[in-house]
């Protein structure tokens, strides 16, 4: 049972039912068996009346007296002589005959206390000294009136209503105790999904219990976290913009240096130009990352032919891979259109492909596959990029999409990577409502999978398309 609400509700309800049951059991078990003085008087008086009726009028008069007792006192009475014969001519039950002979009824012991049937016996003597025995079944004890309702279903309805009322009370109490927990859980899920503005509704009034304090502490934590992330994003954006100006001046100075220096300085100038280019690329990626952190408002959505986009990326990548005797092969299974930003989607796919090209072994092949699949009850476009490289340690797979994360700093400096490409991919895909993950292939290498939902809620005019290509492979 995972629900806190059900745990509280069923625990309270069970506890209440057990308390009621224990109270009833204790009342019955420890209740004295002695009859009240009223019933002692009724027994002796009833026995005398039945004997007088039989002595004066025989069996007919005795029957009339028994019917009167049943109407007045709800007694089922019988009169026996000392030979054990029933004197009214009625068909007496077995328990009555057993009591007339001084035997106990079959239901004995402490369980008899829970029975609705109670029996009494009393001896009476006529004026001539003849001995008579009266046996009777008296009304139930006061704690069992529901079991003797007429009709019997009435008692069950009353018991069911009592259980239902207690259940409603426990349900409302459990709902009151868990309502704040549910709101806190919903806000936590929104915060984990990247919505830093998520807040749990504060409990009404001036509640100061532990749950109310937990909700307020969560809101304080979320507000502080949002401030820190926003400050980090603003700092990243401001630094990137500020670096553009000295970088532009550096490029101007570099151009002048090319004009005024001789061949001996060309090697140094080429190195400066290479580093300036890398710095310019880094600043561009930082600005892109800062813009993506701005959320969905930072992008404009249009229909995007994802199959054509993937083919364009694969052609450019295949041309660049020739320097390492590598190939980039693309397989597109039909036309696929998504709704989003063409530039961001192009950057997301290109970053994954370039990362695969950078780490695949010389002379091997990078494969790109685009297909439409159904997952989580909706259609998705799935792009899978696989390489033939050494793969990634299992504990590092979830860290690949963090900004500035690199498995090997020396290898990163050698390849020119700074650890921002896959981070940009993850944020771009997330802004489009998709997911991205990485996994090692059993035969070696890394596979990166991008899933994008096919959004058809808005149906703009589709762009002009080239003839269908299924499948398409680039040489």
MARKE-265928 format. One record per residue (C-alpha): x, y, z; residue number from 1. Coordinates in steps of 0.5 Angstrom, whole numbers, padded with zeros to 4 digits, always signed. Each point is the difference from the previous one (the first is absolute). Layout:
<atoms>
+-------+-------+-------+-----+
|    c1 |    c2 |    c3 |   k |
+-------+-------+-------+-----+
|     X |     Y |     Z | NUM |
...
+-------+-------+-------+-----+
</atoms>
This chain:
<atoms>
+-------+-------+-------+-----+
|    c1 |    c2 |    c3 |   k |
+-------+-------+-------+-----+
| +0000 | +0000 | +0000 |   1 |
| +0004 | +0006 | -0003 |   2 |
| -0006 | +0005 | +0002 |   3 |
| +0001 | +0004 | +0006 |   4 |
| -0007 | +0002 | +0000 |   5 |
| -0002 | -0007 | +0000 |   6 |
| +0004 | -0002 | +0005 |   7 |
| -0003 | +0006 | +0005 |   8 |
| -0007 | -0002 | -0002 |   9 |
| +0000 | -0007 | +0001 |  10 |
| +0004 | +0000 | +0006 |  11 |
| -0004 | +0005 | +0003 |  12 |
| -0006 | -0004 | -0002 |  13 |
| +0002 | -0006 | +0002 |  14 |
| +0002 | +0003 | +0007 |  15 |
| -0007 | +0003 | +0001 |  16 |
| -0003 | -0007 | -0002 |  17 |
| +0005 | -0004 | +0005 |  18 |
| -0002 | +0005 | +0006 |  19 |
| -0007 | -0001 | -0001 |  20 |
| +0000 | -0007 | -0001 |  21 |
| +0005 | -0001 | +0007 |  22 |
| -0005 | +0005 | +0003 |  23 |
| -0006 | -0005 | -0001 |  24 |
| +0004 | -0006 | +0001 |  25 |
| +0002 | +0003 | +0007 |  26 |
| -0007 | +0002 | +0002 |  27 |
| -0002 | -0007 | -0002 |  28 |
| +0005 | -0004 | +0004 |  29 |
| +0001 | +0004 | +0006 |  30 |
| -0008 | +0001 | +0001 |  31 |
| -0003 | -0003 | +0006 |  32 |
| -0004 | -0006 | -0002 |  33 |
| -0005 | +0001 | +0006 |  34 |
| -0007 | +0002 | -0002 |  35 |
| -0003 | +0007 | +0002 |  36 |
| -0005 | +0000 | +0006 |  37 |
| -0005 | +0002 | -0005 |  38 |
| +0001 | -0006 | -0004 |  39 |
| +0000 | -0005 | +0006 |  40 |
| -0007 | +0003 | +0002 |  41 |
| -0002 | -0001 | -0007 |  42 |
| +0002 | -0007 | +0000 |  43 |
| -0003 | -0002 | +0007 |  44 |
| -0007 | +0004 | -0002 |  45 |
| +0000 | -0003 | -0007 |  46 |
| +0001 | -0007 | +0003 |  47 |
| -0006 | +0001 | +0005 |  48 |
| -0005 | +0003 | -0005 |  49 |
| +0002 | -0006 | -0005 |  50 |
| -0001 | -0005 | +0006 |  51 |
| -0007 | +0003 | +0002 |  52 |
| -0002 | +0000 | -0007 |  53 |
| +0001 | -0007 | -0001 |  54 |
| -0003 | -0002 | +0007 |  55 |
| -0006 | +0004 | -0001 |  56 |
| -0002 | -0001 | -0008 |  57 |
| +0005 | -0005 | -0002 |  58 |
| +0004 | +0000 | -0007 |  59 |
| -0005 | +0005 | -0003 |  60 |
| +0001 | +0005 | +0005 |  61 |
| +0007 | -0001 | +0000 |  62 |
| +0001 | +0001 | -0007 |  63 |
| -0004 | +0007 | +0001 |  64 |
| +0005 | +0002 | +0005 |  65 |
| +0006 | -0002 | -0004 |  66 |
| -0002 | +0004 | -0006 |  67 |
| -0001 | +0006 | +0005 |  68 |
| +0007 | -0001 | +0003 |  69 |
| +0003 | +0000 | -0007 |  70 |
| -0004 | +0007 | -0002 |  71 |
| +0002 | +0003 | +0007 |  72 |
| +0007 | -0002 | +0001 |  73 |
| +0002 | -0003 | -0006 |  74 |
| +0001 | -0007 | +0003 |  75 |
| +0000 | -0007 | -0003 |  76 |
| -0003 | -0004 | +0006 |  77 |
| -0001 | -0007 | +0001 |  78 |
| -0003 | -0004 | +0007 |  79 |
| +0002 | -0007 | +0001 |  80 |
| -0002 | -0004 | +0006 |  81 |
| +0005 | -0004 | +0004 |  82 |
| +0000 | -0006 | -0005 |  83 |
| +0002 | +0005 | -0006 |  84 |
| -0006 | +0000 | -0004 |  85 |
| -0002 | +0007 | -0003 |  86 |
| -0007 | +0002 | +0003 |  87 |
| -0003 | +0005 | -0005 |  88 |
| +0001 | -0006 | -0006 |  89 |
| +0005 | +0004 | -0004 |  90 |
| +0005 | -0002 | -0004 |  91 |
| +0006 | +0002 | +0005 |  92 |
| +0007 | +0000 | -0003 |  93 |
| +0006 | -0004 | +0002 |  94 |
| +0003 | +0006 | +0004 |  95 |
| -0006 | +0000 | +0005 |  96 |
| -0001 | -0007 | +0001 |  97 |
| +0008 | +0000 | +0002 |  98 |
| -0001 | +0005 | +0005 |  99 |
| -0006 | -0003 | +0003 | 100 |
| +0004 | -0006 | +0001 | 101 |
| +0005 | +0005 | +0004 | 102 |
| +0005 | -0001 | -0006 | 103 |
| +0004 | +0006 | -0003 | 104 |
| -0002 | +0002 | -0008 | 105 |
| +0005 | -0002 | -0005 | 106 |
| +0004 | +0007 | +0000 | 107 |
| +0004 | +0000 | +0006 | 108 |
| +0006 | +0004 | +0002 | 109 |
| +0002 | +0007 | +0000 | 110 |
| -0002 | +0000 | -0008 | 111 |
| -0007 | +0000 | +0003 | 112 |
| +0001 | +0007 | +0002 | 113 |
| +0000 | +0002 | -0007 | 114 |
| -0007 | -0004 | -0002 | 115 |
| -0006 | +0004 | -0001 | 116 |
| -0004 | -0006 | +0004 | 117 |
| -0001 | +0000 | +0007 | 118 |
| -0003 | -0005 | +0004 | 119 |
| -0003 | +0000 | +0007 | 120 |
| -0003 | -0006 | +0005 | 121 |
| -0005 | +0001 | +0006 | 122 |
| -0003 | -0005 | +0004 | 123 |
| -0007 | +0001 | +0003 | 124 |
| -0005 | -0004 | +0004 | 125 |
| -0007 | +0000 | +0000 | 126 |
| -0005 | +0000 | +0007 | 127 |
| +0000 | -0008 | +0000 | 128 |
| +0008 | +0000 | +0000 | 129 |
| +0000 | -0002 | -0008 | 130 |
| +0007 | +0002 | -0003 | 131 |
| +0000 | +0004 | -0006 | 132 |
| +0006 | +0002 | -0004 | 133 |
| +0000 | +0007 | -0005 | 134 |
| +0005 | +0001 | -0005 | 135 |
| +0000 | +0006 | -0005 | 136 |
| +0004 | +0003 | -0005 | 137 |
| +0001 | +0008 | +0002 | 138 |
| +0002 | +0006 | -0004 | 139 |
| +0007 | +0001 | -0002 | 140 |
| +0005 | +0004 | +0004 | 141 |
| +0000 | +0008 | -0001 | 142 |
| +0006 | -0001 | -0005 | 143 |
| -0003 | -0004 | -0005 | 144 |
| -0007 | +0004 | -0002 | 145 |
| +0003 | +0000 | -0007 | 146 |
| +0000 | -0007 | -0001 | 147 |
| -0007 | -0001 | +0002 | 148 |
| -0003 | +0005 | -0004 | 149 |
| -0006 | -0002 | -0004 | 150 |
| +0001 | -0001 | -0006 | 151 |
| +0007 | -0002 | +0001 | 152 |
| +0003 | +0004 | -0006 | 153 |
| -0001 | +0007 | +0004 | 154 |
| +0005 | -0002 | +0005 | 155 |
| +0005 | -0001 | -0005 | 156 |
| -0001 | +0006 | -0004 | 157 |
| +0001 | +0004 | +0007 | 158 |
| +0007 | -0003 | +0001 | 159 |
| +0001 | +0001 | -0007 | 160 |
| -0001 | +0008 | +0001 | 161 |
| +0004 | +0000 | +0006 | 162 |
| +0006 | -0003 | -0004 | 163 |
| -0001 | +0005 | -0006 | 164 |
| +0000 | +0006 | +0004 | 165 |
| +0006 | -0002 | +0004 | 166 |
| +0003 | -0002 | -0007 | 167 |
| -0002 | +0007 | -0002 | 168 |
| +0003 | +0004 | +0006 | 169 |
| +0007 | -0004 | -0001 | 170 |
| +0000 | +0001 | -0008 | 171 |
| -0001 | +0008 | +0002 | 172 |
| +0005 | +0000 | +0005 | 173 |
| +0005 | -0004 | -0005 | 174 |
| -0001 | +0005 | -0005 | 175 |
| +0001 | +0006 | +0004 | 176 |
| +0007 | -0003 | +0003 | 177 |
| +0002 | -0002 | -0007 | 178 |
| -0002 | +0006 | -0004 | 179 |
| +0006 | +0004 | +0001 | 180 |
| +0004 | -0006 | -0002 | 181 |
| -0003 | -0001 | -0006 | 182 |
| +0001 | +0007 | -0002 | 183 |
| +0007 | +0000 | +0002 | 184 |
| +0001 | -0006 | -0004 | 185 |
| -0003 | +0003 | -0006 | 186 |
| +0005 | +0006 | +0001 | 187 |
| +0006 | -0004 | +0000 | 188 |
| -0002 | -0004 | -0006 | 189 |
| +0000 | +0007 | -0004 | 190 |
| +0006 | +0002 | +0003 | 191 |
| +0004 | -0006 | -0002 | 192 |
| -0003 | +0001 | -0007 | 193 |
| +0004 | +0007 | +0000 | 194 |
| -0006 | +0004 | +0002 | 195 |
| +0004 | +0004 | +0005 | 196 |
| -0006 | +0005 | +0001 | 197 |
| -0004 | -0006 | +0003 | 198 |
| -0003 | +0001 | +0007 | 199 |
| -0004 | -0004 | +0005 | 200 |
| -0006 | +0004 | +0002 | 201 |
| +0001 | +0002 | +0007 | 202 |
| -0005 | -0003 | +0005 | 203 |
| -0006 | +0004 | +0002 | 204 |
| +0000 | +0004 | +0006 | 205 |
| +0005 | +0001 | +0005 | 206 |
| +0002 | -0008 | +0001 | 207 |
| +0006 | -0001 | +0003 | 208 |
| +0001 | -0008 | +0000 | 209 |
| +0005 | -0004 | -0003 | 210 |
| -0003 | -0001 | -0007 | 211 |
| -0001 | +0008 | -0001 | 212 |
| +0007 | +0002 | +0002 | 213 |
| +0002 | -0005 | -0005 | 214 |
| -0004 | +0003 | -0005 | 215 |
| +0003 | +0007 | +0002 | 216 |
| +0007 | -0003 | +0000 | 217 |
| -0001 | -0003 | -0007 | 218 |
| -0002 | +0007 | -0003 | 219 |
| +0006 | +0003 | +0003 | 220 |
| +0004 | -0005 | -0003 | 221 |
| -0003 | +0000 | -0007 | 222 |
| +0001 | +0008 | +0000 | 223 |
| +0007 | +0000 | +0002 | 224 |
| +0001 | -0005 | -0005 | 225 |
| -0003 | +0004 | -0005 | 226 |
| +0004 | +0006 | +0002 | 227 |
| +0007 | -0004 | +0000 | 228 |
| -0002 | -0003 | -0007 | 229 |
| -0002 | +0007 | -0003 | 230 |
| +0006 | +0003 | +0003 | 231 |
| +0004 | -0005 | -0003 | 232 |
| -0003 | +0000 | -0007 | 233 |
| +0000 | +0008 | +0000 | 234 |
| +0008 | +0000 | +0002 | 235 |
| +0001 | -0005 | -0006 | 236 |
| -0003 | +0004 | -0005 | 237 |
| +0003 | +0007 | +0003 | 238 |
| +0007 | -0003 | -0001 | 239 |
| -0001 | -0003 | -0006 | 240 |
| -0003 | +0007 | -0003 | 241 |
| +0006 | +0003 | +0003 | 242 |
| +0005 | -0005 | -0003 | 243 |
| -0002 | +0002 | -0007 | 244 |
| +0003 | +0007 | +0000 | 245 |
| +0007 | -0002 | +0002 | 246 |
| +0000 | -0006 | -0004 | 247 |
| -0002 | +0005 | -0006 | 248 |
| +0005 | +0005 | +0001 | 249 |
| +0005 | -0006 | +0001 | 250 |
| -0002 | -0003 | -0007 | 251 |
| +0001 | +0007 | -0003 | 252 |
| +0007 | +0001 | +0003 | 253 |
| +0001 | -0007 | -0003 | 254 |
| -0001 | +0002 | -0007 | 255 |
| +0005 | +0006 | +0001 | 256 |
| +0005 | -0005 | +0003 | 257 |
| -0001 | -0004 | -0006 | 258 |
| +0002 | +0006 | -0005 | 259 |
| +0005 | +0003 | +0004 | 260 |
| +0004 | -0006 | +0002 | 261 |
| +0005 | -0005 | -0004 | 262 |
| +0000 | -0007 | -0002 | 263 |
| +0003 | -0002 | +0007 | 264 |
| -0006 | +0002 | +0004 | 265 |
| -0005 | -0004 | -0004 | 266 |
| +0000 | -0006 | +0004 | 267 |
| -0001 | +0004 | +0007 | 268 |
| -0006 | +0004 | -0004 | 269 |
| -0003 | -0006 | -0002 | 270 |
| +0000 | -0003 | +0007 | 271 |
| -0003 | +0007 | +0002 | 272 |
| -0005 | -0001 | -0005 | 273 |
| -0002 | -0007 | +0001 | 274 |
| -0001 | +0002 | +0008 | 275 |
| -0004 | +0006 | -0002 | 276 |
| -0005 | -0004 | -0004 | 277 |
| -0001 | -0005 | +0005 | 278 |
| -0001 | +0005 | +0005 | 279 |
| -0005 | +0003 | -0005 | 280 |
| -0004 | -0006 | +0000 | 281 |
| +0000 | -0001 | +0007 | 282 |
| -0003 | +0006 | +0001 | 283 |
| -0005 | -0001 | -0005 | 284 |
| -0002 | -0007 | +0003 | 285 |
| +0000 | +0004 | +0007 | 286 |
| -0005 | +0005 | -0003 | 287 |
| -0004 | -0006 | -0003 | 288 |
| +0000 | -0004 | +0007 | 289 |
| -0002 | +0007 | +0004 | 290 |
| -0006 | +0001 | -0005 | 291 |
| -0003 | -0007 | +0000 | 292 |
| +0000 | +0001 | +0008 | 293 |
| -0005 | +0005 | -0001 | 294 |
| -0005 | -0005 | -0002 | 295 |
| -0005 | -0001 | -0005 | 296 |
| -0002 | +0007 | -0001 | 297 |
| +0007 | +0001 | -0003 | 298 |
| -0001 | -0005 | -0006 | 299 |
| -0005 | +0001 | -0006 | 300 |
| -0004 | -0006 | -0002 | 301 |
| -0001 | -0002 | -0008 | 302 |
| -0001 | -0006 | -0003 | 303 |
| +0007 | -0003 | -0001 | 304 |
| +0001 | -0006 | -0005 | 305 |
| +0005 | -0004 | +0004 | 306 |
| +0001 | -0005 | -0005 | 307 |
| +0003 | +0005 | -0005 | 308 |
| +0004 | +0003 | +0006 | 309 |
| +0003 | -0006 | +0002 | 310 |
| +0002 | -0001 | -0007 | 311 |
| +0004 | +0006 | -0001 | 312 |
| +0003 | -0001 | +0007 | 313 |
| +0003 | -0007 | -0002 | 314 |
| +0002 | +0003 | -0007 | 315 |
| +0004 | +0006 | +0003 | 316 |
| +0003 | -0005 | +0005 | 317 |
| +0002 | -0005 | -0005 | 318 |
| +0004 | +0005 | -0004 | 319 |
| +0004 | +0002 | +0006 | 320 |
| +0001 | -0008 | +0003 | 321 |
| +0004 | -0001 | -0007 | 322 |
| +0006 | +0003 | +0003 | 323 |
| +0000 | -0006 | +0005 | 324 |
| -0002 | -0005 | -0005 | 325 |
| -0007 | -0001 | +0004 | 326 |
| -0007 | +0000 | -0003 | 327 |
| -0006 | +0003 | +0002 | 328 |
| -0006 | -0004 | -0002 | 329 |
| -0007 | +0002 | +0001 | 330 |
| -0007 | -0004 | -0001 | 331 |
| -0006 | +0004 | +0000 | 332 |
| -0007 | -0005 | +0001 | 333 |
| -0005 | +0005 | -0003 | 334 |
| -0002 | +0007 | +0000 | 335 |
| +0000 | +0003 | +0007 | 336 |
| -0002 | +0007 | +0002 | 337 |
| +0000 | +0003 | +0007 | 338 |
| -0002 | +0007 | +0003 | 339 |
| +0006 | +0004 | +0003 | 340 |
| +0006 | +0004 | -0002 | 341 |
| +0004 | -0002 | -0006 | 342 |
| +0006 | +0003 | +0003 | 343 |
| +0000 | -0003 | +0006 | 344 |
| -0002 | -0007 | -0002 | 345 |
| +0006 | +0001 | -0005 | 346 |
| +0005 | +0001 | +0005 | 347 |
| -0003 | -0005 | +0005 | 348 |
| +0001 | -0006 | -0006 | 349 |
| +0007 | +0003 | -0002 | 350 |
| +0003 | +0000 | +0006 | 351 |
| -0002 | -0007 | +0002 | 352 |
| +0003 | -0002 | -0007 | 353 |
| +0006 | +0004 | +0000 | 354 |
| +0001 | -0003 | +0007 | 355 |
| +0000 | -0007 | -0003 | 356 |
| +0005 | +0002 | -0006 | 357 |
| +0005 | +0003 | +0006 | 358 |
| +0000 | -0007 | +0003 | 359 |
| -0001 | -0005 | -0005 | 360 |
| +0006 | -0004 | -0002 | 361 |
| +0004 | +0002 | -0006 | 362 |
| -0003 | -0004 | -0006 | 363 |
| -0007 | -0002 | +0003 | 364 |
| -0007 | +0003 | -0001 | 365 |
| -0005 | +0004 | +0004 | 366 |
| -0007 | -0002 | -0002 | 367 |
| -0006 | +0005 | +0001 | 368 |
| -0007 | -0003 | +0000 | 369 |
| -0007 | +0004 | +0000 | 370 |
| -0006 | -0004 | +0001 | 371 |
| -0007 | +0001 | +0003 | 372 |
| -0002 | -0004 | +0006 | 373 |
| -0006 | +0000 | +0005 | 374 |
| +0002 | +0001 | +0007 | 375 |
| -0003 | +0002 | +0007 | 376 |
| -0007 | +0000 | -0004 | 377 |
| +0002 | +0005 | -0006 | 378 |
| +0004 | +0000 | -0006 | 379 |
| +0007 | +0002 | +0000 | 380 |
| +0006 | +0002 | -0005 | 381 |
| +0006 | -0004 | +0002 | 382 |
| +0007 | +0002 | -0002 | 383 |
| +0006 | -0005 | +0002 | 384 |
| +0007 | +0001 | -0001 | 385 |
| +0005 | -0005 | +0001 | 386 |
| +0008 | +0000 | +0000 | 387 |
| +0005 | -0006 | +0000 | 388 |
| +0004 | +0004 | +0005 | 389 |
| +0002 | -0003 | +0007 | 390 |
| -0006 | +0002 | +0003 | 391 |
| -0001 | +0003 | +0007 | 392 |
| +0000 | -0002 | +0007 | 393 |
| -0006 | -0002 | +0003 | 394 |
| +0000 | +0004 | +0006 | 395 |
| +0001 | +0006 | -0005 | 396 |
| -0006 | -0001 | -0005 | 397 |
| -0004 | +0005 | +0004 | 398 |
| +0005 | +0005 | +0001 | 399 |
| +0001 | +0001 | -0008 | 400 |
| -0005 | +0005 | -0001 | 401 |
| +0002 | +0005 | +0006 | 402 |
| +0004 | +0006 | -0002 | 403 |
| +0007 | +0000 | +0000 | 404 |
| +0001 | -0007 | +0001 | 405 |
| +0005 | -0004 | -0003 | 406 |
| +0003 | -0007 | +0001 | 407 |
| +0007 | +0001 | -0001 | 408 |
| +0002 | +0008 | +0000 | 409 |
| +0006 | -0002 | -0004 | 410 |
| -0004 | -0003 | -0006 | 411 |
| -0005 | +0006 | +0001 | 412 |
| +0006 | +0005 | -0001 | 413 |
| +0003 | -0004 | -0006 | 414 |
| -0007 | -0001 | -0004 | 415 |
| -0002 | +0007 | +0002 | 416 |
| -0006 | -0002 | +0004 | 417 |
| -0002 | +0004 | +0006 | 418 |
| -0006 | -0004 | +0002 | 419 |
| -0006 | +0004 | -0002 | 420 |
| -0002 | -0003 | -0006 | 421 |
| -0004 | -0006 | +0003 | 422 |
| -0003 | +0005 | +0005 | 423 |
| -0003 | +0004 | -0005 | 424 |
| -0003 | -0006 | -0003 | 425 |
| -0003 | -0002 | +0006 | 426 |
| -0003 | +0007 | +0002 | 427 |
| -0002 | +0001 | -0008 | 428 |
| -0004 | -0007 | +0000 | 429 |
| -0003 | +0001 | +0007 | 430 |
| -0003 | +0007 | -0002 | 431 |
| -0003 | -0004 | -0006 | 432 |
| -0003 | -0005 | +0005 | 433 |
| +0004 | -0005 | -0002 | 434 |
| +0006 | -0004 | +0004 | 435 |
| +0007 | -0002 | -0002 | 436 |
| +0004 | -0006 | +0003 | 437 |
| +0006 | -0004 | -0001 | 438 |
| +0002 | -0007 | +0001 | 439 |
| +0006 | -0004 | -0002 | 440 |
| -0001 | -0005 | -0006 | 441 |
| +0001 | -0008 | +0002 | 442 |
| +0005 | +0000 | -0006 | 443 |
| +0004 | +0006 | +0002 | 444 |
| -0001 | +0007 | -0001 | 445 |
| -0005 | +0005 | +0002 | 446 |
| -0008 | +0001 | -0002 | 447 |
| -0003 | +0007 | +0001 | 448 |
| -0008 | +0000 | +0000 | 449 |
| -0004 | +0006 | -0001 | 450 |
| -0008 | +0000 | +0000 | 451 |
| -0004 | +0005 | -0002 | 452 |
| -0008 | +0000 | +0000 | 453 |
| -0004 | +0001 | -0006 | 454 |
| -0004 | +0006 | +0002 | 455 |
| -0006 | +0001 | -0004 | 456 |
| -0004 | +0004 | +0004 | 457 |
| +0001 | +0006 | -0005 | 458 |
| +0000 | -0001 | -0007 | 459 |
| +0003 | +0005 | -0004 | 460 |
| +0001 | -0001 | -0008 | 461 |
| +0006 | -0005 | -0001 | 462 |
| +0006 | +0002 | -0004 | 463 |
| +0001 | -0002 | -0007 | 464 |
| +0003 | -0007 | +0001 | 465 |
| +0005 | -0004 | -0005 | 466 |
| -0003 | -0007 | -0002 | 467 |
| +0000 | -0005 | +0005 | 468 |
| +0006 | -0004 | +0002 | 469 |
| +0000 | -0006 | +0004 | 470 |
| +0005 | -0002 | +0002 | 471 |
| +0005 | +0005 | -0002 | 472 |
| +0008 | -0001 | +0000 | 473 |
| +0005 | +0004 | -0001 | 474 |
| +0006 | -0002 | -0003 | 475 |
+-------+-------+-------+-----+
</atoms>
